[in-house]
Amino acid sequence: MNDQDGAIGSLYMNEIQNMSAYTPYMVDPGNHEVSYNFAYYTEFFRNMPANPEHPTVTTDNGVAPNNWYFSYNIGLVHFVTLSSG
């Protein structure tokens, strides 16, 4: 998400738009999003679920929703997303 000021990540997300519009998916930050303290990832996915226990994070852009890790339920399945990056 941070290569060429986010242009590569935006291009990738645009390329998968037809699939992602109809297929549920969740994103998770990794080692390639660490630049600028995860600022590009955090802003690009600002509307994704945020962690209710630690609702905000501070990136190089300032305070933002904490979408770095979270969990949610769909039916009987509990999904967890974590980053080890």
C-alpha positions as CSV (number, residue, x, y, z in Angstrom):
1,M,0.0,0.0,0.0
2,N,2.9,2.4,0.4
3,D,4.9,1.9,-2.9
4,Q,4.9,5.1,-5.0
5,D,2.8,7.0,-2.5
6,G,0.1,4.4,-2.5
7,A,-0.3,4.2,-6.3
8,I,0.5,0.5,-6.5
9,G,-1.9,-0.4,-3.8
10,S,-4.7,1.6,-5.4
11,L,-4.0,0.0,-8.7
12,Y,-4.2,-3.5,-7.2
13,M,-7.5,-2.7,-5.4
14,N,-9.0,-1.3,-8.6
15,E,-7.9,-4.5,-10.4
16,I,-9.8,-6.7,-8.0
17,Q,-12.9,-4.4,-7.7
18,N,-15.1,-6.7,-9.9
19,M,-14.4,-9.7,-7.6
20,S,-14.5,-7.8,-4.3
21,A,-17.8,-6.2,-5.1
22,Y,-19.5,-9.6,-4.9
23,T,-17.2,-11.7,-2.7
24,P,-16.7,-11.0,1.0
25,Y,-13.1,-10.4,2.0
26,M,-11.2,-8.7,4.7
27,V,-7.8,-7.0,4.6
28,D,-5.0,-7.1,7.1
29,P,-1.8,-5.0,7.3
30,G,1.5,-6.7,6.8
31,N,5.2,-5.9,6.6
32,H,4.7,-4.0,3.2
33,E,2.3,-1.5,4.9
34,V,4.6,-0.5,7.7
35,S,6.0,2.7,6.0
36,Y,4.7,5.9,7.5
37,N,3.5,3.9,10.5
38,F,0.8,2.2,8.5
39,A,-0.6,5.5,7.3
40,Y,-1.5,4.4,3.8
41,Y,-3.2,1.2,4.9
42,T,-5.1,2.9,7.7
43,E,-6.4,5.7,5.5
44,F,-7.2,3.4,2.5
45,F,-9.3,1.1,4.6
46,R,-10.6,3.8,7.0
47,N,-14.2,2.4,6.7
48,M,-13.4,-1.2,7.6
49,P,-14.3,-2.5,11.0
50,A,-12.3,-1.0,13.9
51,N,-11.1,-2.5,17.1
52,P,-13.6,-1.6,19.8
53,E,-11.1,-2.1,22.7
54,H,-8.5,0.3,21.2
55,P,-10.6,2.4,18.9
56,T,-7.8,4.7,17.5
57,V,-4.2,4.6,16.4
58,T,-1.8,7.4,15.5
59,T,-0.1,7.3,12.1
60,D,2.0,9.9,10.3
61,N,-1.4,11.3,9.2
62,G,-2.6,11.7,12.9
63,V,-5.3,9.9,14.8
64,A,-7.4,7.3,12.9
65,P,-9.7,4.3,13.5
66,N,-7.8,1.3,14.6
67,N,-8.4,-1.1,11.7
68,W,-5.1,-3.0,12.2
69,Y,-6.7,-6.0,13.9
70,F,-10.3,-7.0,14.7
71,S,-12.8,-9.8,14.8
72,Y,-16.4,-10.2,13.9
73,N,-19.1,-12.9,13.7
74,I,-21.1,-14.1,10.6
75,G,-23.6,-16.8,11.7
76,L,-21.8,-19.3,13.8
77,V,-18.3,-18.4,12.5
78,H,-16.0,-16.0,14.4
79,F,-13.4,-14.4,12.1
80,V,-10.2,-13.0,13.5
81,T,-7.6,-10.9,11.6
82,L,-4.2,-10.3,13.1
83,S,-1.0,-8.9,11.6
84,S,2.4,-10.2,12.6
85,G,4.2,-7.5,10.5
